[in-house]
């Protein structure tokens, strides 16, 4: 089994998404741009599995220095992860992916951003209890 991790950003009240995007999408504030840079730095040279929308949003500059793999609802998580047994795998893509892969995630890297606006997707603390995860 690979070393399975998740890296995500949440708003002050656990906000994660709004209309299929990050609720703070396009915010050029230093905390938000630093979060994006941090994401690309931490996932560099590792595997990122996520839904098609998330994978397609990865910019060209970040495609050559990480392995990108599109996950689909019909795929068995254990079989997907078994393909990368000797790698660090980051699960991305939001609540649907994290709900399915949470039992496999060993480490959650959660960055709280200074966003306190509306959202239609929220971080679920139960994901942290689904496996033997550590949190930073």
C-alpha positions in Angstrom: 0.0 0.0 0.0 1.4 3.4 -0.9 1.8 6.3 1.6 -1.6 8.0 1.0 -2.0 11.6 2.0 -4.3 14.5 1.4 -3.5 18.2 1.1 -6.4 20.7 1.2 -7.3 24.2 2.0 -10.4 25.2 3.9 -12.0 28.5 4.9 -12.4 29.7 8.5 -15.6 27.6 9.0 -14.5 24.6 6.9 -15.6 26.0 3.5 -14.2 24.0 0.6 -16.2 24.7 -2.6 -18.7 26.9 -4.3 -20.3 26.1 -7.6 -17.6 23.6 -8.5 -14.7 25.8 -7.7 -12.7 26.9 -4.6 -14.8 29.6 -3.0 -11.7 31.9 -3.0 -10.9 31.1 -6.7 -9.0 34.1 -8.2 -8.2 35.8 -4.9 -4.7 37.2 -5.4 -4.1 37.8 -1.7 -0.8 36.6 -0.4 -2.3 33.8 1.8 -4.1 32.4 -1.2 -1.3 32.5 -3.7 1.1 31.0 -1.1 -1.4 28.1 -0.6 -1.4 27.3 -4.3 2.4 27.4 -4.4 2.6 25.2 -1.4 0.2 22.7 -3.0 2.4 22.4 -6.1 5.6 22.2 -4.0 4.3 19.5 -1.6 2.9 17.3 -4.4 6.0 17.6 -6.7 7.5 14.3 -7.6 4.5 12.4 -6.2 1.2 11.0 -7.5 -1.9 13.1 -7.5 -5.2 11.2 -7.9 -8.4 13.2 -8.4 -11.4 13.6 -10.5 -11.2 14.7 -14.1 -12.1 18.3 -13.3 -9.3 18.7 -10.7 -6.7 16.9 -12.9 -7.7 19.0 -16.0 -7.2 22.2 -13.9 -3.5 21.4 -13.2 -1.5 23.9 -15.2 1.0 22.8 -17.8 4.0 23.9 -15.7 3.0 21.3 -13.0 2.2 18.4 -15.3 5.8 17.2 -15.9 6.9 16.9 -12.2 4.2 14.7 -10.8 2.1 11.7 -11.9 -1.5 12.7 -12.5 -4.2 10.0 -12.4 -7.9 10.5 -13.0 -10.2 8.6 -10.6 -13.8 7.7 -11.4 -16.7 6.7 -9.2 -16.7 3.1 -10.5 -13.0 2.5 -9.6 -12.1 0.5 -6.5 -9.9 2.7 -4.3 -7.7 -0.2 -3.2 -7.0 -1.2 -6.8 -6.3 2.4 -7.8 -3.8 2.8 -4.9 -2.2 -0.6 -5.5 -0.9 0.8 -8.9 1.3 3.2 -6.9 2.5 0.9 -4.1 6.0 2.4 -3.9 5.0 6.0 -4.1 3.5 8.9 -2.1 -0.1 9.4 -3.3 -2.0 12.6 -2.7 -5.8 12.4 -2.9 -7.3 15.6 -4.4 -10.5 16.7 -5.8 -12.7 17.5 -2.9 -15.5 15.9 -0.8 -16.5 13.1 -3.1 -12.9 11.8 -3.5 -12.0 12.3 0.2 -15.2 10.5 1.3 -14.2 7.4 -0.7 -10.4 7.5 0.0 -10.5 8.7 3.6 -10.0 5.2 5.1 -6.7 5.0 3.2 -5.4 8.4 4.0 -2.6 8.4 6.6 -1.9 12.1 6.7 -4.1 15.1 6.2 -2.3 18.4 5.5 -5.0 21.1 6.1 -4.3 24.8 5.5 -6.9 27.2 6.9 -7.3 30.3 4.8 -8.8 33.6 5.8 -12.0 33.1 3.8 -15.3 33.4 5.6 -17.8 33.7 2.7 -20.4 31.4 1.2 -19.8 27.8 0.2 -21.8 24.7 -0.9 -19.1 22.2 0.0 -17.6 21.7 3.5 -14.8 19.8 5.1 -16.1 16.8 7.0 -14.2 16.1 10.2 -15.4 12.5 10.0 -12.9 11.9 7.2 -10.1 12.3 9.8 -11.6 9.4 11.8 -12.1 7.0 8.9 -8.5 5.7 9.0 -5.4 6.1 11.1 -4.6 9.6 10.0 -2.3 12.3 11.4 -3.1 16.0 10.8 -0.9 19.0 10.3 
